[in-house]
């Protein structure tokens, strides 16, 4: 079989010119962040010559206070944590596809294949053994953080920040220790829900950014997504068959918890009055009260006493008797979905990991990934809820997202945030977008019109 990586590496004049311009950009970094911040984008390139997408990523890296002279990526998971985490990650089940299409051909091509999670943490790094040893010098190894917050501009982190595939070559990397390397990365989305699951990356020399490489990684991601969907269908079929025959199939073993999870147990509470609960292969809407209870329990992994839960759930004086009745009804709902998910008592605690989308937003903001947070954010947490704990969570998520976008956001991010219902009357966000938009941008007129509307409403 022909090795898909055997193709001429890019070496034309345009590529060499971009490298010279990227080196000039690093000289501007040496002169101080103000010099870089003062550059104006024209025709997709800055005055330093950086590609527009690289310039914007460098700006985010500066705002995130990433150090271009720090040679190593931060290690965020030790070996035991890494093994536990990736064993149950949904991407574990499609690693055979990625290994067949990318890892095996890379062994004699001087390339590495990395697979990371949605926060940019590398879970697998495989490929050419010699290159693996070289990559250890910059800590391009499993368990490290390659998000923009961790290392600045790199293909894995920037692909996640943008939500699309990207190629980054040599000196376009923000971190100088990565300049001998080039890389191509594509985000991996859940084939059913569209949720971001992770990223697939090829790293090496110039071959890693050959013209065909991006298409190759995109095709591999598409094949892995199709395989994940097939695995889920087989799992659903094995559940039905297992109910009659109790077979010992591999899918049944995964369902029993002996292999990677094909799903993320999740709770969607953003922009919804009633949560959507996903456990295993089932997704159901919850009542407003059950939505509140699960939202509170899923954000407090150590559990809550009956008194604490009453205080967070009921405005004024809460009734323990009413709470117990609600918990009985909630247990019945969960028992039909997954008996293992029935909450424990004394304290009330969820025995399974359940990721609310609001907590995912907070996790992204904590790591400086405000673009991903903005993609996940569909609106306020359970907007009609008056439960004190939900009100506090709603305000915290909303305020932190707004602060992150105002502080670090591009004009595009600010305009996306301004389109949210809660930002309808936000003058500061629109003024910040106006400051960042180029003078001839056609988007300026709409922002000015919005500011005039707000001024008229305030005057009235």
C-alpha distance (Angstrom), angle and dihedral (degrees) to the residues before:
residue distance angle dihedral
X1 . . .
X2 3.80 . .
X3 3.77 113.6 .
X4 3.83 106.5 -116.3
X5 3.80 90.5 -147.6
X6 3.80 94.5 58.7
X7 3.78 99.1 102.5
X8 3.74 135.3 114.4
X9 3.79 113.2 -81.0
X10 3.79 116.6 -123.6
X11 3.79 109.2 -93.7
X12 3.78 105.8 149.2
X13 3.77 126.9 131.5
X14 3.82 93.1 -99.3
X15 3.82 91.7 57.6
X16 3.81 92.0 48.5
X17 3.81 90.1 48.3
X18 3.82 91.4 53.1
X19 3.79 89.4 51.6
X20 3.80 91.9 52.3
X21 3.79 89.7 49.5
X22 3.81 91.5 48.7
X23 3.81 89.6 52.3
X24 3.81 87.8 51.5
X25 3.79 88.2 52.2
X26 3.80 90.4 55.5
X27 3.79 89.5 52.1
X28 3.80 86.7 56.0
X29 3.80 88.2 52.0
X30 3.80 88.7 53.6
X31 3.79 89.1 51.9
X32 3.80 89.7 55.9
X33 3.77 138.5 -81.7
X34 3.82 90.8 -90.3
X35 3.79 90.6 65.5
X36 3.78 91.3 54.9
X37 3.79 93.4 42.0
X38 3.79 89.6 55.1
X39 3.80 94.6 59.1
X40 3.79 115.0 107.9
X41 3.79 121.5 -142.1
X42 3.81 114.4 -122.2
X43 3.79 126.2 176.2
X44 3.81 92.7 -13.8
X45 3.82 94.5 -52.7
X46 3.77 131.0 85.8
X47 3.78 122.8 -130.1
X48 3.80 86.4 -96.8
X49 3.79 88.0 58.1
X50 3.80 98.9 -112.8
X51 3.78 117.6 148.1
X52 3.79 109.4 -102.9
X53 3.80 93.4 -114.1
X54 3.81 91.1 50.6
X55 3.80 92.7 46.1
X56 3.83 90.7 53.3
X57 3.81 91.1 47.9
X58 3.81 91.3 50.1
X59 3.79 88.9 51.2
X60 3.81 90.0 53.2
X61 3.81 89.6 46.8
X62 3.80 90.2 53.7
X63 3.80 91.7 48.6
X64 3.80 89.8 49.2
X65 3.82 88.0 52.0
X66 3.79 92.6 -124.1
X67 3.82 111.0 172.5
X68 3.84 113.3 -128.7
X69 3.81 90.7 -163.2
X70 3.81 96.1 53.3
X71 3.82 100.2 105.7
X72 3.79 99.5 -157.9
X73 3.78 134.6 57.2
X74 3.82 114.3 -123.5
X75 3.81 117.6 -96.8
X76 3.81 107.6 -131.0
X77 3.82 103.0 168.8
X78 3.80 129.0 44.4
X79 3.79 120.3 -142.6
X80 3.80 95.6 -91.1
X81 3.81 94.1 47.2
X82 3.79 90.3 46.7
X83 3.80 93.9 51.1
X84 3.80 92.8 48.9
X85 3.79 93.5 45.7
X86 3.77 99.8 47.4
X87 3.80 94.2 41.0
X88 3.81 89.2 66.1
X89 3.82 97.8 33.9
X90 3.84 115.8 114.5
X91 3.81 90.8 -126.5
X92 3.81 91.0 62.1
X93 3.78 90.5 76.4
X94 3.83 93.2 56.6
X95 3.80 96.8 44.6
X96 3.85 90.6 100.3
X97 3.82 88.4 61.8
X98 3.81 92.5 48.6
X99 3.81 90.8 45.9
X100 3.80 92.6 51.6
X101 3.81 96.5 45.7
X102 3.81 101.1 35.1
X103 3.81 115.4 6.4
X104 3.81 99.9 50.7
X105 3.84 95.0 48.2
X106 3.82 89.9 46.4
X107 3.81 95.2 61.8
X108 3.81 94.1 84.3
X109 3.79 97.1 29.0
X110 3.80 102.3 71.7
X111 3.79 92.3 -112.3
X112 3.79 138.5 124.2
X113 3.80 127.5 -146.9
X114 3.80 117.2 -150.7
X115 3.79 128.9 -174.0
X116 3.80 118.7 -165.1
X117 3.79 138.3 178.0
X118 3.80 127.4 -107.8
X119 3.82 91.5 -84.7
X120 3.80 94.5 54.8
X121 3.82 97.7 -102.7
X122 3.80 110.8 144.2
X123 3.81 112.4 -124.2
X124 3.81 100.6 173.6
X125 3.82 130.5 21.0
X126 3.80 113.4 179.3
X127 3.80 139.9 152.7
X128 3.80 136.9 73.2
X129 3.86 107.2 30.3
X130 3.82 93.8 -146.2
X131 3.78 91.4 51.7
X132 3.80 90.6 47.1
X133 3.80 90.1 58.2
X134 3.81 91.1 47.9
X135 3.81 91.8 48.0
X136 3.80 91.2 55.6
X137 3.82 87.3 73.2
X138 3.81 90.2 69.9
X139 3.83 92.6 33.7
X140 3.79 94.7 -111.0
X141 3.79 87.9 159.0
X142 3.79 137.2 118.2
X143 3.78 112.9 -75.6
X144 3.82 96.9 35.2
X145 3.80 130.0 114.3
X146 3.82 114.5 -114.9
X147 3.80 96.9 168.2
X148 3.79 118.7 123.7
X149 3.80 87.4 -103.4
X150 3.82 89.6 55.9
X151 3.81 103.7 41.7
X152 3.79 107.7 -1.1
X153 3.80 119.2 -125.9
X154 3.82 113.8 13.9
X155 3.77 132.0 135.7
X156 3.85 96.8 -105.7
X157 3.81 95.7 46.7
X158 3.79 97.0 38.3
X159 3.81 93.2 46.7
X160 3.81 87.7 55.1
X161 3.81 92.0 46.2
X162 3.81 91.5 50.9
X163 3.80 98.0 36.4
X164 3.82 92.1 -131.6
X165 3.78 142.1 77.7
X166 3.79 120.1 -76.0
X167 3.81 141.1 176.4
X168 3.81 120.8 -143.9
X169 3.77 121.9 -171.7
X170 3.80 131.3 -158.9
X171 3.79 114.0 -64.7
X172 3.81 91.4 19.2
X173 3.80 85.0 82.4
X174 3.79 112.0 97.3
X175 3.80 93.8 -140.1
X176 3.80 111.2 71.4
X177 3.80 95.2 -146.7
X178 3.82 87.4 65.6
X179 3.83 95.3 55.6
X180 3.83 94.1 100.5
X181 3.81 88.2 59.0
X182 3.80 136.6 72.9
X183 3.78 127.7 -165.1
X184 3.79 147.1 -174.6
X185 3.82 123.1 -155.7
X186 3.80 137.6 179.0
X187 3.83 126.8 -169.0
X188 3.81 117.9 -118.6
X189 3.82 114.8 -136.5
X190 3.78 127.3 -168.1
X191 3.84 105.5 -98.7
X192 3.81 91.9 -139.4
X193 3.80 107.5 34.9
X194 3.80 99.9 23.0
X195 3.82 89.9 -129.4
X196 3.80 116.2 150.3
X197 3.82 109.4 -103.7
X198 3.79 102.1 170.4
X199 3.80 147.1 -67.3
X200 3.83 137.8 -81.9
X201 3.80 117.3 -146.2
X202 3.80 139.3 -175.6
X203 3.80 115.3 -157.4
X204 3.80 130.1 -177.6
X205 3.78 140.0 89.7
X206 3.82 126.1 -34.8
X207 3.82 90.2 -54.6
X208 3.80 88.0 71.2
X209 3.82 89.4 68.9
X210 3.81 98.1 39.4
X211 3.81 110.8 140.5
X212 3.80 93.9 -104.8
X213 3.82 96.0 47.6
X214 3.81 97.0 81.9
X215 3.81 90.7 52.3
X216 3.80 89.9 48.3
X217 3.82 93.0 53.3
X218 3.81 91.6 44.3
X219 3.82 90.1 51.6
X220 3.81 90.8 48.8
X221 3.81 91.6 50.8
X222 3.82 90.0 49.2
X223 3.83 90.8 50.3
X224 3.81 91.4 48.1
X225 3.82 91.1 49.0
X226 3.81 89.7 51.8
X227 3.80 90.0 49.6
X228 3.80 91.3 50.4
X229 3.80 89.7 53.4
X230 3.83 90.6 49.5
X231 3.81 91.2 49.6
X232 3.79 89.7 52.4
X233 3.80 92.2 50.5
X234 3.79 89.8 49.5
X235 3.79 90.2 48.3
X236 3.81 90.8 52.1
X237 3.80 90.3 48.8
X238 3.81 91.8 48.7
X239 3.80 90.3 53.1
X240 3.80 90.4 56.5
X241 3.79 92.9 43.5
X242 3.78 92.5 43.5
X243 3.77 90.6 55.0
X244 3.80 87.8 62.6
X245 3.78 104.2 31.5
X246 3.84 106.7 15.4
X247 3.79 92.1 -135.0
X248 3.79 122.6 -171.5
X249 3.78 96.9 -131.6
X250 3.80 122.2 154.1
X251 3.79 89.4 -112.3
X252 3.79 90.2 53.8
X253 3.79 89.2 50.2
X254 3.79 90.4 53.6
X255 3.78 89.1 49.5
X256 3.80 88.4 54.3
X257 3.79 89.7 55.4
X258 3.82 99.9 -101.9
X259 3.80 95.2 118.8
X260 3.78 143.5 24.6
X261 3.77 118.4 -43.2
X262 3.80 112.7 -114.5
X263 3.79 90.9 -156.3
X264 3.76 139.8 40.0
X265 3.80 113.4 -125.1
X266 3.78 100.0 -128.0
X267 3.78 144.7 168.8
X268 3.79 119.2 -148.6
X269 3.80 108.9 -153.6
X270 3.82 102.3 145.8
X271 3.79 115.4 110.4
X272 3.81 91.7 -6.8
X273 3.81 132.4 107.7
X274 3.80 90.6 -155.9
X275 3.78 120.2 39.0
X276 3.78 125.9 -124.6
X277 3.79 110.9 -134.5
X278 3.81 119.2 -157.3
X279 3.80 117.3 -167.4
X280 3.77 117.9 168.3
X281 3.78 108.1 -43.1
X282 3.83 95.6 -20.9
X283 3.81 129.2 88.9
X284 3.80 121.6 -172.9
X285 3.82 136.3 170.5
X286 3.80 116.1 -117.1
X287 3.77 132.1 -146.5
X288 3.81 116.0 -99.5
X289 3.83 92.5 -104.5
X290 3.80 94.4 46.5
X291 3.81 88.0 48.2
X292 3.80 89.3 56.9
X293 3.80 94.5 46.3
X294 3.81 94.8 50.2
X295 3.81 91.7 43.6
X296 3.80 90.2 55.1
X297 3.81 95.2 43.9
X298 3.81 94.1 45.0
X299 3.82 91.6 54.7
X300 3.82 93.2 47.8
X301 3.78 105.8 55.4
X302 3.83 93.6 177.5
X303 3.79 90.6 61.6
X304 3.80 135.9 -121.5
X305 3.78 131.8 -103.0
X306 3.79 117.4 -122.8
X307 3.80 89.4 -104.7
X308 3.81 93.1 49.9
X309 3.79 92.6 47.7
X310 3.81 91.3 48.9
X311 3.81 90.5 52.0
X312 3.80 92.2 50.8
X313 3.80 94.8 41.5
X314 3.79 107.0 43.3
X315 3.82 126.6 51.0
X316 3.81 108.7 -130.5
X317 3.81 116.3 -4.1
X318 3.78 113.8 1.4
X319 3.78 123.8 -149.2
X320 3.80 118.4 -130.2
X321 3.81 89.2 -159.5
X322 3.81 91.4 55.5
X323 3.81 90.2 47.0
X324 3.80 92.7 51.9
X325 3.81 90.2 51.6
X326 3.82 90.7 51.0
X327 3.80 91.2 48.7
X328 3.81 90.9 52.2
X329 3.81 90.0 53.7
X330 3.82 92.1 44.9
X331 3.81 91.5 50.9
X332 3.81 89.7 54.8
X333 3.80 90.9 52.5
X334 3.80 92.6 48.8
X335 3.82 93.4 44.4
X336 3.79 89.5 62.6
X337 3.81 91.5 51.4
X338 3.80 101.7 38.9
X339 3.81 124.3 -19.5
X340 3.81 89.1 -153.7
X341 3.82 89.1 65.8
X342 3.82 96.5 60.3
X343 3.83 107.1 125.5
X344 3.78 118.7 -110.4
X345 3.80 120.1 -131.1
X346 3.83 134.7 -135.5
X347 2.93 85.8 62.8
X348 3.78 109.2 17.7
X349 3.79 104.7 -123.1
X350 3.79 138.5 159.7
X351 3.83 112.1 -118.8
X352 3.83 92.6 -157.4
X353 3.79 131.7 58.1
X354 3.78 109.2 -100.5
X355 3.80 117.2 179.4
X356 3.81 115.2 -154.4
X357 3.79 113.4 -154.6
X358 3.82 89.2 -127.5
X359 3.81 90.6 60.4
X360 3.79 89.4 48.0
X361 3.81 88.5 56.4
X362 3.81 90.7 50.6
X363 3.82 91.3 48.5
X364 3.81 90.6 52.3
X365 3.80 92.3 48.1
X366 3.79 90.8 49.9
X367 3.81 89.2 55.9
X368 3.81 93.4 46.0
X369 3.81 94.5 -108.7
X370 3.80 96.6 132.3
X371 3.82 93.6 153.7
X372 3.79 91.6 59.0
X373 3.82 89.7 44.3
X374 3.79 89.7 52.8
X375 3.82 90.9 50.5
X376 3.81 91.2 52.1
X377 3.81 94.8 44.0
X378 3.81 109.3 94.8
X379 3.78 96.7 169.0
X380 3.80 141.3 -63.4
X381 3.82 122.0 -21.7
X382 3.84 108.8 -92.6
X383 3.83 89.2 -30.4
X384 3.83 97.8 -155.8
X385 3.79 96.4 45.7
X386 3.79 116.8 114.4
X387 3.81 95.0 -172.9
X388 3.84 106.0 130.3
X389 3.80 93.5 -131.9
X390 3.80 92.0 50.0
X391 3.81 92.2 46.7
X392 3.81 89.3 52.8
X393 3.84 92.3 48.1
X394 3.81 91.4 45.9
X395 3.80 92.7 52.3
X396 3.81 93.6 44.4
X397 3.81 94.6 51.5
X398 3.79 93.3 43.7
X399 3.80 95.5 46.5
X400 3.81 95.4 45.7
X401 3.80 92.0 48.4
X402 3.81 91.9 49.1
X403 3.81 91.9 48.2
X404 3.82 91.8 49.1
X405 3.80 93.4 49.4
X406 3.81 92.7 46.0
X407 3.80 92.0 47.5
X408 3.80 102.6 39.1
X409 3.79 106.8 9.7
X410 3.78 126.3 120.3
X411 3.80 120.3 -134.7
X412 3.81 87.6 -96.2
X413 3.82 92.1 54.2
X414 3.81 92.3 46.3
X415 3.80 91.9 51.5
X416 3.80 91.1 47.5
X417 3.80 89.8 51.4
X418 3.82 91.3 45.9
X419 3.81 88.8 59.4
X420 3.83 91.2 63.4
X421 3.82 115.9 102.8
X422 3.81 92.1 -120.9
X423 3.82 90.5 55.8
X424 3.79 95.6 50.6
X425 3.81 92.3 111.0
X426 3.81 98.6 29.6
X427 3.81 106.2 129.6
X428 3.82 95.2 175.4
X429 3.81 93.1 57.8
X430 3.80 92.1 51.2
X431 3.79 93.1 46.4
X432 3.82 89.7 50.7
X433 3.82 90.5 50.9
X434 3.81 90.7 48.9
X435 3.82 90.6 53.6
X436 3.81 91.5 53.2
X437 3.80 99.8 41.9
X438 3.83 114.4 96.6
X439 3.83 113.2 -106.4
X440 3.82 92.8 -109.7
X441 3.79 97.3 42.6
X442 3.82 112.0 132.1
X443 3.81 88.0 -142.0
X444 3.80 92.6 69.1
X445 3.80 93.8 77.1
X446 3.80 93.1 59.1
X447 3.81 91.8 48.3
X448 3.81 91.7 49.1
X449 3.81 89.9 49.2
X450 3.81 90.1 52.1
X451 3.81 91.5 50.3
X452 3.80 90.3 49.7
X453 3.81 89.8 50.7
X454 3.79 91.4 51.5
X455 3.79 92.3 47.2
X456 3.82 90.6 50.7
X457 3.81 91.8 49.1
X458 3.81 91.5 49.1
X459 3.81 91.2 48.6
X460 3.80 91.0 50.1
